[in-house]
């Protein structure tokens, strides 16, 4: 399996071991190199905030995507069943979850990304938001492999 040339293997491994931020302060850190999006914790999960790395990956500015849903980066080859399973696991069980998806930038560029989402809690332990961390990967496999493995909300190895 190959990793996108814009990401070094050591960088990908380091980021892969970092947990998803569990509070708004950490999730909103502007200098975090990971592409992060914060959404409301209830359906339809409208975007509250994105960081610079997310803007660079997806092509939408904070102002353009605030209040929209993540449908803005989904398209024909985005596995909607995998997205639903991921959201269900986080919503019902309150657990961080991960899958690999195909998404689209504002310009229509298709990219494959490892998406990890987790709950963000307030100081009383109530889930107030979800945070998603996207890591672009380039798995040199056919689409049937992608569809088969992104159906599960388990971690898919990228190296």
DSSP file (Angstrom, degrees, kcal/mol; ACC not computed):
  #  RESIDUE AA STRUCTURE BP1 BP2  ACC     N-H-->O    O-->H-N    N-H-->O    O-->H-N    TCO  KAPPA ALPHA  PHI   PSI    X-CA   Y-CA   Z-CA
    1    1 A X              0   0    0      0, 0.0     2,-0.3     0, 0.0   138,-0.1   0.000 360.0 360.0 360.0 135.4    0.0    0.0    0.0
    2    2 A X        -     0   0    0    136,-0.4   136,-0.5   135,-0.0     2,-0.4  -0.722 360.0-137.4-104.2 152.4    1.4    3.4   -0.9
    3    3 A X        -     0   0    0     -2,-0.3   134,-0.1   134,-0.1     6,-0.1  -0.866  38.0 -91.4-106.2 140.9    1.1    6.7    0.9
    4    4 A X    >   -     0   0    0     -2,-0.4     3,-2.1   132,-0.2    -1,-0.1  -0.188  35.0-123.8 -49.1 136.9    0.3    9.9   -0.9
    5    5 A X  T 3  S+     0   0    0      1,-0.3    -1,-0.2     3,-0.0    -2,-0.0   0.713 107.9  65.6 -62.5 -20.6    3.6   11.6   -1.8
    6    6 A X  T 3  S+     0   0    0      1,-0.1     2,-0.5     2,-0.0    -1,-0.3   0.633 100.5  57.9 -75.2 -12.1    2.6   14.8    0.1
    7    7 A X  S <  S-     0   0    0     -3,-2.1     2,-0.1     4,-0.0    -1,-0.1  -0.972  81.1-137.8-120.8 127.5    2.6   12.8    3.3
    8    8 A X     >  -     0   0    0     -2,-0.5     4,-2.4     1,-0.1     5,-0.2  -0.500  22.7-119.7 -78.5 154.8    5.7   11.1    4.6
    9    9 A X  H  > S+     0   0    0      1,-0.2     4,-2.7     2,-0.2     5,-0.2   0.910 114.6  50.2 -61.4 -42.7    5.3    7.6    6.2
   10   10 A X  H  > S+     0   0    0      1,-0.2     4,-2.4     2,-0.2    -1,-0.2   0.887 110.4  50.3 -65.3 -36.7    6.6    8.7    9.5
   11   11 A X  H  > S+     0   0    0      2,-0.2     4,-2.5     1,-0.2    -1,-0.2   0.919 111.6  48.2 -64.4 -43.5    4.3   11.7    9.5
   12   12 A X  H  X S+     0   0    0     -4,-2.4     4,-2.3     1,-0.2    -2,-0.2   0.918 112.5  48.0 -64.0 -44.0    1.3    9.5    8.8
   13   13 A X  H  X S+     0   0    0     -4,-2.7     4,-1.1     2,-0.2    -1,-0.2   0.908 112.1  49.8 -63.8 -41.3    2.2    7.0   11.5
   14   14 A X  H >X S+     0   0    0     -4,-2.4     4,-0.6     1,-0.2     3,-0.5   0.934 114.1  44.3 -63.3 -46.1    2.7    9.8   14.0
   15   15 A X  H >< S+     0   0    0     -4,-2.5     3,-0.8     1,-0.2    -1,-0.2   0.862 107.8  59.6 -67.0 -34.6   -0.6   11.4   13.2
   16   16 A X  H 3< S+     0   0    0     -4,-2.3    -1,-0.2     1,-0.3    -2,-0.2   0.773 103.9  51.2 -65.8 -25.8   -2.3    8.0   13.2
   17   17 A X  H << S+     0   0    0     -4,-1.1    -1,-0.3    -3,-0.5     2,-0.2   0.624  89.2  97.2 -87.4 -12.9   -1.3    7.4   16.8
   18   18 A X  S << S-     0   0    0     -3,-0.8     2,-0.1    -4,-0.6     3,-0.1  -0.543  76.4-124.2 -75.3 139.6   -2.7   10.7   18.0
   19   19 A X        -     0   0    0     -2,-0.2     2,-0.3     1,-0.1    -1,-0.1  -0.416  29.6 -96.0 -79.2 160.3   -6.1   10.5   19.5
   20   20 A X        -     0   0    0      1,-0.1    -1,-0.1    -2,-0.1     7,-0.1  -0.575  51.7 -98.6 -71.2 135.1   -9.0   12.6   18.3
   21   21 A X        -     0   0    0     -2,-0.3   110,-0.1     1,-0.1    97,-0.1  -0.270  31.4-161.8 -56.1 140.7   -9.3   15.8   20.4
   22   22 A X        +     0   0    0     98,-0.1    99,-2.0    -3,-0.1     2,-0.3   0.289  67.6  51.0-111.1   9.8  -12.0   15.4   23.0
   23   23 A X  S  > S-     0   0    0     97,-0.2     4,-2.4     1,-0.1     5,-0.2  -0.973  83.0-116.0-142.7 159.4  -12.6   19.0   23.9
   24   24 A X  H  > S+     0   0    0     -2,-0.3     4,-1.5    97,-0.3    -1,-0.1   0.818 110.5  58.2 -66.0 -32.2  -13.3   22.2   21.9
   25   25 A X  H  4 S+     0   0    0      2,-0.2    -1,-0.2     1,-0.2     3,-0.2   0.960 113.5  37.6 -63.1 -50.5  -10.0   23.9   22.9
   26   26 A X  H >4 S+     0   0    0      1,-0.2     3,-1.2     2,-0.2    -2,-0.2   0.887 116.3  52.9 -68.4 -38.6   -7.9   21.1   21.5
   27   27 A X  H 3< S+     0   0    0     -4,-2.4    -1,-0.2     1,-0.2    -2,-0.2   0.748 110.5  48.9 -68.6 -23.3  -10.1   20.5   18.5
   28   28 A X  T 3< S+     0   0    0     -4,-1.5     2,-0.3    -3,-0.2    -1,-0.2   0.321  74.0 136.0 -99.0   7.2  -10.0   24.2   17.6
   29   29 A X    X   -     0   0    0     -3,-1.2     3,-1.3     1,-0.2    -3,-0.1  -0.401  45.3-153.2 -61.8 117.1   -6.2   24.6   17.8
   30   30 A X  T 3  S+     0   0    0     -2,-0.3    22,-0.4     1,-0.3    23,-0.2   0.738  88.4  51.6 -67.8 -23.3   -5.3   26.6   14.7
   31   31 A X  T 3  S+     0   0    0     21,-0.1     2,-0.3    20,-0.1    -1,-0.3   0.393  75.0 121.5 -97.0   4.2   -1.8   25.3   14.3
   32   32 A X    <   -     0   0    0     -3,-1.3    21,-0.4     1,-0.2     4,-0.2  -0.525  57.3-147.0 -66.8 127.4   -2.7   21.6   14.4
   33   33 A X  S    S+     0   0    0     -2,-0.3     2,-0.2     2,-0.1    -1,-0.2   0.605  70.2  96.5 -74.9  -9.8   -1.4   20.1   11.2
   34   34 A X  S    S-     0   0    0      1,-0.1     2,-0.7   101,-0.0    19,-0.3  -0.574  85.7-113.4 -80.0 143.5   -4.2   17.5   11.0
   35   35 A X  E     -A  134   0A   0     99,-1.0    99,-2.8    18,-0.3     2,-0.4  -0.674  48.0-178.8 -75.6 113.4   -7.3   18.4    8.9
   36   36 A X  E     -A  133   0A   0     -2,-0.7    15,-1.9    97,-0.2     2,-0.4  -0.928  19.9-174.1-125.3 143.8  -10.0   18.8   11.5
   37   37 A X  E     -AB 132  50A   0     95,-2.2    95,-3.1    -2,-0.4     2,-0.5  -0.996  10.7-154.4-131.5 137.0  -13.7   19.6   11.3
   38   38 A X  E     -AB 131  49A   0     11,-3.3    10,-3.3    -2,-0.4    11,-1.7  -0.948  19.0-180.0-112.0 130.4  -16.1   20.2   14.2
   39   39 A X  E     -AB 130  47A   0     91,-2.8    91,-1.9    -2,-0.5     8,-0.2  -0.805  36.0 -89.3-122.5 166.4  -19.8   19.5   13.8
   40   40 A X  E     -A  129   0A   0      6,-2.2    89,-0.2    -2,-0.3     4,-0.1  -0.352  37.1-124.8 -63.4 156.6  -22.9   19.7   15.9
   41   41 A X  S    S+     0   0    0     87,-1.0     2,-0.3    88,-0.1    88,-0.1   0.438  86.8  69.8 -87.9   0.8  -23.6   16.5   17.9
   42   42 A X  S >  S-     0   0    0     86,-0.2     3,-3.0     4,-0.1     4,-0.4  -0.898  94.2 -56.5-122.5 152.4  -27.1   16.1   16.5
   43   43 A X  T 3  S+     0   0    0      1,-0.4    -2,-0.1    -2,-0.3    -1,-0.0  -0.370 122.1  32.8 -58.2 131.1  -28.4   15.3   13.0
   44   44 A X  T 3  S-     0   0    0     -4,-0.1    -1,-0.4    -2,-0.1    26,-0.3  -0.888  92.7-143.4 -95.5  20.0  -27.8   16.7   10.4
   45   45 A X    <   -     0   0    0     -3,-3.0    25,-0.4     1,-0.1    -2,-0.2   0.951  21.1-157.7  59.2  56.3  -24.3   17.4   12.0
   46   46 A X        -     0   0    0     -4,-0.4    -6,-2.2    23,-0.1     2,-0.3  -0.342  23.2-101.1 -67.1 145.6  -23.8   20.9   10.7
   47   47 A X  E     +B   39   0A   0     21,-3.7    20,-3.0    18,-0.4    -8,-0.3  -0.501  39.2 174.2 -71.2 129.5  -20.2   22.2   10.5
   48   48 A X  E     -     0   0A   0    -10,-3.3     2,-0.3     1,-0.4    -9,-0.2   0.764  65.6  -7.4 -99.8 -40.5  -19.3   24.5   13.3
   49   49 A X  E     -B   38   0A   0    -11,-1.7   -11,-3.3    16,-0.1    -1,-0.4  -0.995  51.6-168.6-158.9 149.2  -15.6   25.0   12.5
   50   50 A X  E     -B   37   0A   0     -2,-0.3   -13,-0.2   -13,-0.2     2,-0.2  -0.954  21.8-129.6-134.2 157.1  -12.8   23.7   10.3
   51   51 A X     >  -     0   0    0    -15,-1.9     4,-2.2    -2,-0.3     3,-0.3  -0.511  33.1 -96.2-101.8 176.8   -9.1   24.4   10.6
   52   52 A X  H  > S+     0   0    0    -22,-0.4     4,-2.4     1,-0.2     5,-0.2   0.874 122.5  54.8 -59.3 -40.9   -6.6   25.6    8.0
   53   53 A X  H  > S+     0   0    0    -21,-0.4     4,-2.1   -19,-0.3   -18,-0.3   0.868 108.5  49.0 -63.5 -36.0   -5.4   22.0    7.1
   54   54 A X  H  > S+     0   0    0     -3,-0.3     4,-3.0   -20,-0.3     5,-0.4   0.910 109.5  52.2 -67.7 -42.6   -9.1   21.0    6.4
   55   55 A X  H  X S+     0   0    0     -4,-2.2     4,-2.3     1,-0.2    -2,-0.2   0.913 111.0  48.1 -58.0 -42.7   -9.5   24.1    4.2
   56   56 A X  H  < S+     0   0    0     -4,-2.4    -2,-0.2     2,-0.2    -1,-0.2   0.904 116.4  42.1 -65.6 -42.4   -6.4   23.1    2.3
   57   57 A X  H  < S+     0   0    0     -4,-2.1    -2,-0.2    -5,-0.2    -1,-0.2   0.920 127.1  29.6 -70.7 -45.2   -7.5   19.5    1.8
   58   58 A X  H  < S-     0   0    0     -4,-3.0    48,-2.6     2,-0.2    -3,-0.2   0.672  95.8-131.0 -95.9 -19.5  -11.1   20.1    1.0
   59   59 A X     <  +     0   0    0     -4,-2.3     2,-0.4    -5,-0.4    -4,-0.1   0.425  67.3 116.7  86.6  -2.8  -10.9   23.5   -0.7
   60   60 A X        -     0   0    0     -6,-0.3    -1,-0.3    -5,-0.1    -2,-0.2  -0.828  58.5-134.5-101.0 137.6  -13.7   25.2    1.3
   61   61 A X     >  -     0   0    0     -2,-0.4     4,-1.9    -3,-0.1     5,-0.2  -0.397  29.3-104.3 -80.5 165.9  -13.0   28.1    3.6
   62   62 A X  H  > S+     0   0    0      1,-0.2     4,-1.9     2,-0.2     3,-0.1   0.918 123.2  49.9 -53.0 -47.0  -14.4   28.3    7.2
   63   63 A X  H  4 S+     0   0    0      1,-0.2    -1,-0.2     2,-0.2    -3,-0.0   0.853 109.0  52.0 -65.1 -35.4  -17.0   30.8    6.0
   64   64 A X  H  4 S+     0   0    0      1,-0.2    -1,-0.2    -3,-0.1    -2,-0.2   0.848 118.9  32.5 -70.8 -34.5  -18.1   28.7    3.0
   65   65 A X  H >< S+     0   0    0     -4,-1.9     3,-2.4    -3,-0.1   -18,-0.4   0.640  84.0 115.5-102.8 -14.4  -18.7   25.5    5.0
   66   66 A X  T 3< S+     0   0    0     -4,-1.9   -18,-0.2     1,-0.3     3,-0.1  -0.361  88.8  14.8 -59.6 128.0  -19.9   26.8    8.3
   67   67 A X  T 3  S+     0   0    0    -20,-3.0    -1,-0.3     1,-0.4     2,-0.1   0.244 106.9 105.8  90.7 -12.7  -23.6   25.7    8.8
   68   68 A X  S <  S-     0   0    0     -3,-2.4   -21,-3.7   -21,-0.1    -1,-0.4  -0.442  70.3-115.2 -89.9 170.2  -23.4   23.2    6.0
   69   69 A X    >   -     0   0    0    -23,-0.2     3,-1.6    -2,-0.1   -23,-0.1  -0.522  33.4 -99.3 -96.4 172.1  -23.3   19.4    6.4
   70   70 A X  G >  S+     0   0    0    -25,-0.4     3,-1.8   -26,-0.3     4,-0.3   0.471 105.9  93.6 -72.3   0.8  -20.4   17.2    5.4
   71   71 A X  G >   +     0   0    0      1,-0.3     3,-0.9     2,-0.2    -1,-0.3   0.737  68.3  77.3 -60.2 -20.6  -22.4   16.4    2.2
   72   72 A X  G <  S+     0   0    0     -3,-1.6    -1,-0.3     1,-0.3    -2,-0.2   0.731 102.6  34.9 -64.0 -20.8  -20.3   19.3    0.7
   73   73 A X  G <  S+     0   0    0     -3,-1.8    31,-3.0    -4,-0.1    -1,-0.3   0.337 103.2  92.1-113.0   5.5  -17.3   16.9    0.4
   74   74 A X    <   +     0   0    0     -3,-0.9     2,-0.2    -4,-0.3    29,-0.1  -0.654  48.5 151.4 -98.1 157.3  -19.2   13.8   -0.4
   75   75 A X    >   -     0   0    0     27,-0.4     3,-1.7    -2,-0.2    27,-0.1  -0.781  55.6 -40.7-158.4-158.4  -20.0   12.5   -3.8
   76   76 A X  T 3  S+     0   0    0      1,-0.3    -2,-0.0    -2,-0.2    27,-0.0   0.817 130.5  37.5 -52.9 -40.9  -20.7    9.6   -6.1
   77   77 A X  T 3  S+     0   0    0      2,-0.1     2,-0.5     3,-0.0    25,-0.4   0.277  84.3 116.6-101.9  11.4  -18.1    7.3   -4.7
   78   78 A X  S <  S-     0   0    0     -3,-1.7     2,-1.2    23,-0.1     3,-0.1  -0.692  70.8-126.2 -77.8 127.5  -18.4    8.2   -1.0
   79   79 A X     >  -     0   0    0     -2,-0.5     4,-1.8     1,-0.2     3,-0.2  -0.626  26.6-173.9 -79.1  98.1  -19.6    5.1    0.8
   80   80 A X  H  > S+     0   0    0     -2,-1.2     4,-2.5     1,-0.2    -1,-0.2   0.813  81.6  57.4 -65.3 -31.9  -22.8    6.5    2.6
   81   81 A X  H  > S+     0   0    0      2,-0.2     4,-2.4     1,-0.2    -1,-0.2   0.894 106.5  49.0 -66.5 -38.9  -23.2    3.2    4.5
   82   82 A X  H  > S+     0   0    0     -3,-0.2     4,-2.2     2,-0.2    -2,-0.2   0.889 110.6  51.1 -66.9 -38.4  -19.8    3.5    6.0
   83   83 A X  H  X S+     0   0    0     -4,-1.8     4,-2.5     2,-0.2     5,-0.2   0.935 111.1  48.1 -62.8 -46.2  -20.5    7.1    7.0
   84   84 A X  H  X S+     0   0    0     -4,-2.5     4,-2.5     1,-0.2    -2,-0.2   0.906 111.6  49.5 -61.5 -42.8  -23.8    6.0    8.6
   85   85 A X  H  X S+     0   0    0     -4,-2.4     4,-2.2     2,-0.2    -1,-0.2   0.890 111.6  49.8 -63.9 -39.2  -22.0    3.2   10.5
   86   86 A X  H  X S+     0   0    0     -4,-2.2     4,-2.0     2,-0.2    -2,-0.2   0.939 112.7  45.3 -64.3 -48.4  -19.3    5.6   11.7
   87   87 A X  H  X S+     0   0    0     -4,-2.5     4,-3.1     1,-0.2     5,-0.2   0.888 111.7  53.5 -63.6 -39.7  -21.8    8.2   13.0
   88   88 A X  H  X>S+     0   0    0     -4,-2.5     4,-2.9    -5,-0.2     5,-0.6   0.924 107.8  50.1 -61.7 -45.0  -23.9    5.5   14.6
   89   89 A X  H  X5S+     0   0    0     -4,-2.2     4,-1.5     1,-0.2     6,-1.0   0.914 116.9  40.4 -62.2 -42.9  -20.9    4.1   16.6
   90   90 A X  H  X5S+     0   0    0     -4,-2.0     4,-1.1     4,-0.2    -2,-0.2   0.915 118.9  46.0 -72.1 -42.8  -19.9    7.6   17.8
   91   91 A X  H  <5S+     0   0    0     -4,-3.1    -2,-0.2    -5,-0.2    -3,-0.2   0.928 123.9  29.9 -66.9 -46.7  -23.5    8.8   18.5
   92   92 A X  H  <5S+     0   0    0     -4,-2.9    -3,-0.2    -5,-0.2    -2,-0.2   0.907 133.3  28.4 -82.9 -44.0  -24.8    5.7   20.3
   93   93 A X  H  <<S-     0   0    0     -4,-1.5    -3,-0.2    -5,-0.6    -2,-0.2   0.594  91.2-133.9 -98.0 -11.7  -21.6    4.3   21.9
   94   94 A X     <  +     0   0    0     -4,-1.1     2,-0.3    -5,-0.4    -4,-0.2   0.781  58.4 139.0  65.6  26.1  -19.7    7.6   22.4
   95   95 A X        -     0   0    0     -6,-1.0    -1,-0.2    23,-0.1    -2,-0.1  -0.795  61.2-108.6-107.4 145.3  -16.6    5.9   21.0
   96   96 A X        -     0   0    0     -2,-0.3     2,-0.3    22,-0.1    22,-0.2  -0.456  45.8-173.4 -62.3 141.4  -13.9    7.2   18.7
   97   97 A X  E     -C  117   0A   0     20,-2.6    20,-2.5    -2,-0.1     2,-0.3  -0.939  11.5-159.3-142.1 161.6  -14.3    5.4   15.3
   98   98 A X  E     +C  116   0A   0     55,-1.4     2,-0.3    -2,-0.3    18,-0.2  -0.990  15.4 155.3-146.1 147.4  -12.5    5.2   12.0
   99   99 A X  E     -C  115   0A   0     16,-2.1    16,-3.0    -2,-0.3     2,-0.5  -0.950  38.3-110.6-156.1 173.5  -12.9    4.3    8.4
  100  100 A X  E     +C  114   0A   0     52,-0.3     2,-0.3    -2,-0.3    14,-0.2  -0.967  41.3 174.2-113.3 129.6  -11.5    5.0    5.0
  101  101 A X  E     -C  113   0A   0     12,-3.0    12,-3.2    -2,-0.5     2,-0.5  -0.881  32.9-125.5-130.5 160.0  -13.7    7.1    2.6
  102  102 A X  E     +C  112   0A   0    -25,-0.4   -27,-0.4    -2,-0.3    10,-0.2  -0.946  40.2 167.3-102.1 127.8  -13.6    8.7   -0.8
  103  103 A X  E     -C  111   0A   0      8,-3.1     8,-2.7    -2,-0.5     2,-0.4  -0.708  26.1-123.3-129.2-177.2  -14.5   12.3   -0.7
  104  104 A X  E     -C  110   0A   0    -31,-3.0     6,-0.2     6,-0.2     2,-0.1  -0.986  12.0-134.0-136.1 139.3  -14.3   15.3   -3.0
  105  105 A X    >   -     0   0    0      4,-2.3     3,-1.8    -2,-0.4   -46,-0.2  -0.310  42.4 -94.4 -80.0 173.3  -12.7   18.8   -2.8
  106  106 A X  T 3  S+     0   0    0    -48,-2.6   -47,-0.1     1,-0.3    -1,-0.1   0.823 128.2  54.2 -57.1 -33.4  -14.5   21.9   -3.8
  107  107 A X  T 3  S-     0   0    0    -49,-0.2    -1,-0.3     2,-0.1     3,-0.1   0.528 123.3-104.8 -80.8  -5.5  -12.9   21.6   -7.2
  108  108 A X    <   +     0   0    0     -3,-1.8     2,-0.3     1,-0.3    -2,-0.1   0.448  67.3 152.7  95.7   1.7  -14.2   18.1   -7.6
  109  109 A X        -     0   0    0    -51,-0.1    -4,-2.3     1,-0.1     2,-0.4  -0.513  40.7-136.0 -66.8 123.8  -10.9   16.3   -7.0
  110  110 A X  E     +C  104   0A   0     -2,-0.3     2,-0.3    -6,-0.2    -6,-0.2  -0.656  30.2 174.4 -81.3 134.8  -11.6   12.9   -5.6
  111  111 A X  E     -C  103   0A   0     -8,-2.7    -8,-3.1    -2,-0.4     2,-0.4  -0.994  27.6-132.0-140.9 149.9   -9.4   11.9   -2.7
  112  112 A X  E     -CD 102 137A   0     25,-0.6    25,-2.9    -2,-0.3     2,-0.4  -0.838  31.9-180.0 -99.9 136.3   -9.3    9.0   -0.3
  113  113 A X  E     -CD 101 136A   0    -12,-3.2   -12,-3.0    -2,-0.4     2,-0.7  -0.987  33.4-128.1-141.2 148.5   -9.0    9.7    3.4
  114  114 A X  E     -CD 100 135A   0     21,-2.9    21,-1.8    -2,-0.4     2,-0.5  -0.851  34.3-161.4 -89.2 118.3   -8.8    8.0    6.7
  115  115 A X  E     -CD  99 134A   0    -16,-3.0   -16,-2.1    -2,-0.7     2,-0.5  -0.914  12.7-178.2-110.3 124.3  -11.5    9.6    8.8
  116  116 A X  E     -CD  98 133A   0     17,-2.2    17,-3.0    -2,-0.5     2,-0.4  -0.982   8.0-176.2-116.8 130.7  -11.5    9.3   12.6
  117  117 A X  E     +CD  97 132A   0    -20,-2.5   -20,-2.6    -2,-0.5     2,-0.3  -0.941   5.8 168.9-126.4 151.9  -14.3   10.9   14.5
  118  118 A X  E     - D   0 131A   0     13,-2.0    13,-2.5    -2,-0.4     2,-0.2  -0.978  36.0 -91.4-153.2 163.0  -15.0   11.2   18.2
  119  119 A X  E     - D   0 130A   0     -2,-0.3     2,-0.5    11,-0.2    11,-0.2  -0.488  26.5-147.0 -78.5 147.7  -17.2   13.0   20.6
  120  120 A X  E     - D   0 129A   0      9,-3.0     8,-2.9    -2,-0.2     9,-1.5  -0.972  21.4-162.2-111.6 127.7  -16.3   16.4   22.2
  121  121 A X  E     - D   0 127A   0    -99,-2.0   -97,-0.3    -2,-0.5     6,-0.2  -0.807  13.2-129.5-114.4 151.4  -17.6   16.8   25.7
  122  122 A X    >   -     0   0    0      4,-2.5     3,-2.1    -2,-0.3    -1,-0.1  -0.229  48.7 -83.4 -82.6-176.7  -18.2   19.7   27.9
  123  123 A X  T 3  S+     0   0    0      1,-0.3    -1,-0.1     2,-0.1    -2,-0.0   0.625 130.7  55.8 -68.1 -10.6  -16.8   19.9   31.5
  124  124 A X  T 3  S-     0   0    0      2,-0.1    -1,-0.3     0, 0.0     3,-0.1   0.413 120.2-106.7 -98.4   0.3  -19.8   17.9   32.7
  125  125 A X  S <  S+     0   0    0     -3,-2.1     2,-0.4     1,-0.3    -2,-0.1   0.516  72.4 141.6  88.6   5.8  -19.2   15.1   30.3
  126  126 A X        -     0   0    0      1,-0.1    -4,-2.5     2,-0.0     2,-0.5  -0.661  57.2-118.2 -83.1 134.1  -22.1   15.9   28.0
  127  127 A X  E     + D   0 121A   0     -2,-0.4    -6,-0.3    -6,-0.2     3,-0.1  -0.600  43.0 162.9 -72.1 120.7  -21.4   15.3   24.3
  128  128 A X  E     +     0   0A   0     -8,-2.9   -87,-1.0    -2,-0.5     2,-0.3   0.673  60.1   1.4-110.6 -27.4  -21.7   18.7   22.6
  129  129 A X  E     -AD  40 120A   0     -9,-1.5    -9,-3.0   -89,-0.2     2,-0.4  -0.913  61.2-124.3-149.8 171.0  -20.0   18.3   19.3
  130  130 A X  E     -AD  39 119A   0    -91,-1.9   -91,-2.8    -2,-0.3     2,-0.4  -0.954  19.2-153.4-119.4 147.8  -18.2   15.7   17.1
  131  131 A X  E     -AD  38 118A   0    -13,-2.5   -13,-2.0    -2,-0.4     2,-0.4  -0.981   6.2-161.7-121.1 135.5  -14.7   16.2   15.8
  132  132 A X  E     -AD  37 117A   0    -95,-3.1   -95,-2.2    -2,-0.4     2,-0.5  -0.945   3.4-160.5-115.9 136.9  -13.4   14.6   12.6
  133  133 A X  E     -AD  36 116A   0    -17,-3.0   -17,-2.2    -2,-0.4     2,-0.4  -0.973  10.6-162.8-116.7 119.1   -9.8   14.2   11.6
  134  134 A X  E     -AD  35 115A   0    -99,-2.8   -99,-1.0    -2,-0.5     2,-0.5  -0.862   8.5-175.5-105.1 134.2   -9.1   13.5    8.0
  135  135 A X  E     - D   0 114A   0    -21,-1.8   -21,-2.9    -2,-0.4     2,-0.2  -0.961  24.8-131.8-128.5 112.1   -5.8   12.2    6.7
  136  136 A X  E     + D   0 113A   0     -2,-0.5     2,-0.3   -23,-0.2   -23,-0.3  -0.428  32.7 175.7 -65.8 132.5   -5.5   11.9    3.0
  137  137 A X  E     - D   0 112A   0    -25,-2.9   -25,-0.6    -2,-0.2     2,-0.5  -0.935  27.2-145.1-133.1 157.6   -4.2    8.5    1.9
  138  138 A X        -     0   0    0   -136,-0.5     2,-0.7    -2,-0.3  -136,-0.4  -0.850  16.7-172.2-125.8  94.1   -3.6    6.9   -1.5
  139  139 A X        -     0   0    0     -2,-0.5     2,-2.4  -138,-0.1  -136,-0.1  -0.785  19.4-143.3 -89.2 116.5   -4.3    3.3   -1.3
  140  140 A X        +     0   0    0     -2,-0.7     2,-0.3  -138,-0.1    -1,-0.1  -0.468  62.2 109.7 -81.8  72.9   -3.2    1.7   -4.6
  141  141 A X  S    S-     0   0    0     -2,-2.4     2,-0.1  -140,-0.0    -2,-0.1  -0.906  73.3 -91.0-139.5 165.1   -6.1   -0.7   -4.7
  142  142 A X    >>  -     0   0    0     -2,-0.3     4,-1.5     1,-0.1     3,-0.9  -0.356  40.8-105.8 -78.4 164.1   -9.2   -1.2   -6.8
  143  143 A X  H 3> S+     0   0    0      1,-0.3     4,-2.8     2,-0.2     5,-0.2   0.778 116.7  63.7 -61.8 -29.4  -12.5    0.4   -5.8
  144  144 A X  H 3> S+     0   0    0      2,-0.2     4,-2.2     1,-0.2    -1,-0.3   0.880 102.9  49.4 -65.4 -35.4  -14.0   -3.0   -4.8
  145  145 A X  H <> S+     0   0    0     -3,-0.9     4,-2.4     2,-0.2     5,-0.3   0.939 111.9  49.0 -63.7 -46.8  -11.3   -3.2   -2.0
  146  146 A X  H  X S+     0   0    0     -4,-1.5     4,-2.5     1,-0.2    -2,-0.2   0.931 113.5  45.6 -58.5 -47.9  -12.2    0.3   -0.9
  147  147 A X  H  X S+     0   0    0     -4,-2.8     4,-0.7     1,-0.2    -1,-0.2   0.893 112.3  51.3 -64.9 -39.9  -15.9   -0.4   -0.8
  148  148 A X  H  < S+     0   0    0     -4,-2.2     3,-0.2    -5,-0.2    -1,-0.2   0.910 118.4  35.9 -64.1 -43.2  -15.4   -3.7    1.0
  149  149 A X  H >< S+     0   0    0     -4,-2.4     3,-1.0     1,-0.2     5,-0.3   0.755 109.9  59.3 -87.7 -24.5  -13.3   -2.3    3.8
  150  150 A X  H 3< S+     0   0    0     -4,-2.5    -1,-0.2    -5,-0.3    -2,-0.2   0.615  88.8  76.6 -79.8  -8.1  -14.9    1.1    4.2
  151  151 A X  T 3< S+     0   0    0     -4,-0.7     2,-0.3    -3,-0.2    -1,-0.2   0.754  89.9  68.5 -65.6 -23.6  -18.2   -0.7    5.0
  152  152 A X  S <  S-     0   0    0     -3,-1.0   -52,-0.3    -4,-0.2   -66,-0.1  -0.711  77.5-142.1 -98.0 148.0  -16.7   -1.3    8.4
  153  153 A X        +     0   0    0     -2,-0.3   -55,-1.4   -54,-0.1     2,-0.2   0.006  68.7 110.7 -96.9  29.6  -16.0    1.4   11.0
  154  154 A X  S    S-     0   0    0     -5,-0.3     2,-0.2   -57,-0.1   -54,-0.1  -0.585  82.5 -83.8 -95.7 163.6  -12.8   -0.3   12.0
  155  155 A X        -     0   0    0     -2,-0.2     2,-0.5   -56,-0.1    -1,-0.1  -0.483  38.6-153.2 -68.0 132.8   -9.3    1.0   11.4
  156  156 A X        -     0   0    0     -2,-0.2     2,-0.1    -4,-0.0   -57,-0.1  -0.949  22.0-120.2-107.0 125.3   -8.0    0.1    8.0
  157  157 A X        -     0   0    0     -2,-0.5     0, 0.0     1,-0.1     0, 0.0  -0.408  24.9-172.8 -67.0 135.8   -4.2    0.0    7.9
  158  158 A X              0   0    0     -2,-0.1   -20,-0.2  -157,-0.0    -1,-0.1   0.434 360.0 360.0-110.3  -2.5   -2.6    2.4    5.4
  159  159 A X              0   0    0   -147,-0.0    -2,-0.1   -20,-0.0  -156,-0.1   0.327 360.0 360.0-136.7 360.0    1.0    1.3    5.6
